[in-house]
Every structure is written in C-alpha cells, then in structure tokens.
Amino acid sequence: MGSVKDRIVIITGASSGIGEATARRLAREGAAVVLAARRRERLERLAEEIAASGGRALVVPTDVTVEADRRRLVERTMQTYGRIDALVNNAGYGQRGPIESVPLEAIRRNFETNLFALIALTQLVIPILRVQRGGRIVNVSSVAGRIARPFSAVYDATKHALEAISDGLRGELAPFGIHVIVIEPGFIQTEFLRVADEVSRSVLERSQPYAPFLADLDRRYERLRRWAGHPEDVAAVILRALMERHPRPRYAVPGHARALLALKRWIPDHLFDALMRRQMGLRPIES
Ligand SMILES: NC(=O)c1ccc[n+]([C@@H]2O[C@H](COP(=O)([O-])OP(=O)(O)OC[C@H]3O[C@@H](n4cnc5c(N)ncnc54)[C@H](OP(=O)(O)O)[C@@H]3O)[C@@H](O)[C@H]2O)c1
C-alpha cells in the first residue's frame, strides 16, 4: 500500500457530496487537494476548513464544461505545485425523464458535463502524467454505468460511455505507468437527487402518458434512502484506489452496489428487466 502524503490531487465536483468528502479525506491523509466546481463560496469554506486542520487546499472555481476553465484549472495547479499526481473526475449530475420527452438539448448537456468535459480535462492532464511517468485517473461512474433504468437512461448512458472510455484509456496509459480506475457508487446521500429533481422537473411535467409511474418514482426513491451509503464511504474507496500498488480497474461501493452488479452479471437480461419493472411499478396501462 502506498500513501497519498504530499500527492497533488485535482478533484472536480468538490463543492458537495462525494467530491467534498473525498477532498476532506485526502487532505487528512496529507495530500494537497485542488478543489474544482462552480460554487466558489462552498470551495472556499472547505479550503478554510482543510487549512485549519493543517491540510493543503487550492481553490480553482471551475465549470468543467468551459474550455478556458479547464485550462485554468490545470495551469493553476502546475503554477502552484509544479506537478499533478492524480485527477479525480467526479463532477456530474443526473437527467431524468422518459426518453420520449427529454429534449435532445438536455441529453447533450448531460453528456457534456458527465462525459465530454471529463474527457477534455483528462486530455489536458495526460501529457503531464506521461512526462512524470506515472499517476492516476479516477473516474467516478456509478452502478448506472453498468445497469440502465427506465426514466434514468440518459444519465445511465453517460455513465455507460464513461465506463467504455475508462476501459480503453486504461490500456492506452498502462505502458506509461498511469492507472485508470473506475468508481461505481450505488445510492449515496448527497445533493444528487435534489439536483436531478431540479434539472428534470420541466421534463417530468411534460411526460403525461408516463404520469402514473412518475408520480410513484419519488416515493420509490425515498424508500431507497434507507439503503443509501454516505459520501465518506466513497471517499474511503477513492483513497484506496489512489493508494493500492496494484489498483483494481473498478471498485463498487457500498455493499448494495456490489450486490446489484453481481445480480446483473448472473441473471439473464429478461429476468433482470422483469425485476426492474416490478421494483418501479411498471405495469401495463389499463385503457
Ligand atoms: N449520489 C449518488 O447516489 C451517486 C451514485 C452514483 C454515482 N454518483 C456520481 O458521483 C458524482 C458526484 O455526485 P454527488 O452524489 O456527490 O452529487 P452532488 O452532491 O450533487 O455533487 C455534484 C458535484 O458536481 C459538481 N458539478 C456539477 N456540474 C458541474 C460543472 N459543470 N462544473 C463543475 N462542477 C460541476 C457540483 O458542483 P457545483 O454545482 O458547485 O458546480 C458538485 O460539487 C457524480 O458524477 C455522480 O454521477 C452519485
């Protein structure tokens, strides 16, 4: 097991949830963390807290979908620390709604944040890691990167694509000593659901034929809350992915995520579909 002490780690989406918990944890272990997200005040508050407990944090307000912001993030990190040891690609959000009624523009936006921006930032960091002959890229995917659900398939598609990009990249970068690792959280208590509700509200309101199922969706998600893990659980796994000498290609967290992925792997698709429909109350519409 290695250590993250004095490692320079960029974390996107550090203003809340998993990113924030990861920044706190890595800083506690002695890493210098570079905090990137759009909400500057949140990042500054976190940086102050980290500094007060003797850690190091650099705030670089960043919208990952803006090219100039991505460049500034990498430049400020290099100016301040002179190197980058790891990039934790964590920023993301969930678009919900029946595929029939999600505007293409909203689908593109979700891909822009969760996938294209992530690829573009990674492209800026790779040459630096390559010259240093080592480093780690940790991509925060989801169980949704391997399981697609009704009414969440747009978000799920962004994460499926991220899994594919990560697998390809892992092979390409292995000769340079750069590890690419995927993290697959299950349901975690963060601001994720609130943000998904906000960005999806107008779509859900325009999805009349699906209304009986959508009305039930919130209640079902609410029930899932008792299974929810904590952002600190994911942070601990990200720390492990950064420290293990031979990191695994993917880590699922917490237990319910591993169980769900095992179920998906072992039972036939038509049975998994039937379980999903049952879980989501998708019965035939009575005319
Ligand atoms: N919570 C879950 O159940 C769960 C499960 C599986 C996977 N995940 C994944 O975990 C990651 C973190 O999500 P979370 O659960 O921690 O949700 P969260 O609390 O909503 O945090 C999302 C973070 O992403 C940042 N972000 C969003 N758009 C951005 C942009 N354009 N530029 C920069 N930063 C941006 C947000 O910061 P600003 O708004 O300040 O920019 C925030 O810091 C996401 O990739 C999500 O898909 C979450």
The ligand as an SDF file (V2000), in Angstrom:
LIG
                    3D

 48 52  0  0  0  0  0  0  0  0999 V2000
  -25.2290   10.2750   -5.0570 N   0  0  0  0  0  0  0  0  0  0  0  0
  -25.3530    9.1380   -5.6910 C   0  0  0  0  0  0  0  0  0  0  0  0
  -26.2630    8.3240   -5.3710 O   0  0  0  0  0  0  0  0  0  0  0  0
  -24.3930    8.7640   -6.7980 C   0  0  0  0  0  0  0  0  0  0  0  0
  -24.3920    7.4240   -7.2140 C   0  0  0  0  0  0  0  0  0  0  0  0
  -23.5260    7.0380   -8.2280 C   0  0  0  0  0  0  0  0  0  0  0  0
  -22.6860    7.9720   -8.8050 C   0  0  0  0  0  0  0  0  0  0  0  0
  -22.7030    9.2670   -8.4050 N   0  0  0  0  0  0  0  0  0  0  0  0
  -21.7890   10.2100   -9.0760 C   0  0  0  0  0  0  0  0  0  0  0  0
  -20.9820   10.8420   -8.1140 O   0  0  0  0  0  0  0  0  0  0  0  0
  -20.5460   12.1030   -8.6170 C   0  0  0  0  0  0  0  0  0  0  0  0
  -20.7440   13.1430   -7.5330 C   0  0  0  0  0  0  0  0  0  0  0  0
  -22.1160   13.2880   -7.2620 O   0  0  0  0  0  0  0  0  0  0  0  0
  -22.7170   13.5250   -5.7970 P   0  0  0  0  0  0  0  0  0  0  0  0
  -23.5790   12.3800   -5.4790 O   0  0  0  0  0  0  0  0  0  0  0  0
  -21.6540   13.9070   -4.8630 O   0  0  0  0  0  0  0  0  0  0  0  0
  -23.7190   14.7480   -6.1170 O   0  0  0  0  0  0  0  0  0  0  0  0
  -23.6990   16.2720   -5.6910 P   0  0  0  0  0  0  0  0  0  0  0  0
  -23.7010   16.3930   -4.2080 O   0  0  0  0  0  0  0  0  0  0  0  0
  -24.8070   16.9040   -6.4530 O   0  0  0  0  0  0  0  0  0  0  0  0
  -22.2940   16.7990   -6.2410 O   0  0  0  0  0  0  0  0  0  0  0  0
  -22.0670   17.0250   -7.6080 C   0  0  0  0  0  0  0  0  0  0  0  0
  -20.8270   17.8920   -7.7780 C   0  0  0  0  0  0  0  0  0  0  0  0
  -20.5970   18.0770   -9.1810 O   0  0  0  0  0  0  0  0  0  0  0  0
  -20.3430   19.4450   -9.3910 C   0  0  0  0  0  0  0  0  0  0  0  0
  -20.6800   19.8420  -10.7440 N   0  0  0  0  0  0  0  0  0  0  0  0
  -21.8300   19.6290  -11.4350 C   0  0  0  0  0  0  0  0  0  0  0  0
  -21.7660   20.2090  -12.6510 N   0  0  0  0  0  0  0  0  0  0  0  0
  -20.5470   20.8040  -12.7290 C   0  0  0  0  0  0  0  0  0  0  0  0
  -19.8830   21.5710  -13.7140 C   0  0  0  0  0  0  0  0  0  0  0  0
  -20.4540   21.8750  -14.8870 N   0  0  0  0  0  0  0  0  0  0  0  0
  -18.6330   22.0320  -13.4590 N   0  0  0  0  0  0  0  0  0  0  0  0
  -18.0420   21.7450  -12.2650 C   0  0  0  0  0  0  0  0  0  0  0  0
  -18.6030   21.0250  -11.3100 N   0  0  0  0  0  0  0  0  0  0  0  0
  -19.8450   20.5740  -11.5240 C   0  0  0  0  0  0  0  0  0  0  0  0
  -21.1850   20.1690   -8.3430 C   0  0  0  0  0  0  0  0  0  0  0  0
  -20.6220   21.4350   -8.0420 O   0  0  0  0  0  0  0  0  0  0  0  0
  -21.1830   22.8910   -8.4920 P   0  0  0  0  0  0  0  0  0  0  0  0
  -22.6770   22.7880   -8.5740 O   0  0  0  0  0  0  0  0  0  0  0  0
  -20.6860   23.7950   -7.4100 O   0  0  0  0  0  0  0  0  0  0  0  0
  -20.5250   23.1530   -9.8080 O   0  0  0  0  0  0  0  0  0  0  0  0
  -20.9980   19.2460   -7.1460 C   0  0  0  0  0  0  0  0  0  0  0  0
  -19.8190   19.5750   -6.4660 O   0  0  0  0  0  0  0  0  0  0  0  0
  -21.3490   12.3550   -9.8960 C   0  0  0  0  0  0  0  0  0  0  0  0
  -20.5430   12.0860  -11.0160 O   0  0  0  0  0  0  0  0  0  0  0  0
  -22.4880   11.3490   -9.7970 C   0  0  0  0  0  0  0  0  0  0  0  0
  -22.9480   10.9640  -11.0710 O   0  0  0  0  0  0  0  0  0  0  0  0
  -23.5460    9.6880   -7.4030 C   0  0  0  0  0  0  0  0  0  0  0  0
  1  2  1  0
  2  3  2  0
  2  4  1  0
  4  5  1  0
  4 48  2  0
  5  6  2  0
  6  7  1  0
  7  8  2  0
  8  9  1  0
  8 48  1  0
  9 10  1  0
  9 46  1  0
 10 11  1  0
 11 12  1  0
 11 44  1  0
 12 13  1  0
 13 14  1  0
 14 15  2  0
 14 16  1  0
 14 17  1  0
 17 18  1  0
 18 19  2  0
 18 20  1  0
 18 21  1  0
 21 22  1  0
 22 23  1  0
 23 24  1  0
 23 42  1  0
 24 25  1  0
 25 26  1  0
 25 36  1  0
 26 27  1  0
 26 35  1  0
 27 28  2  0
 28 29  1  0
 29 30  1  0
 29 35  2  0
 30 31  1  0
 30 32  2  0
 32 33  1  0
 33 34  2  0
 34 35  1  0
 36 37  1  0
 36 42  1  0
 37 38  1  0
 38 39  2  0
 38 40  1  0
 38 41  1  0
 42 43  1  0
 44 45  1  0
 44 46  1  0
 46 47  1  0
M  CHG  2   8   1  16  -1
M  END
$$$$
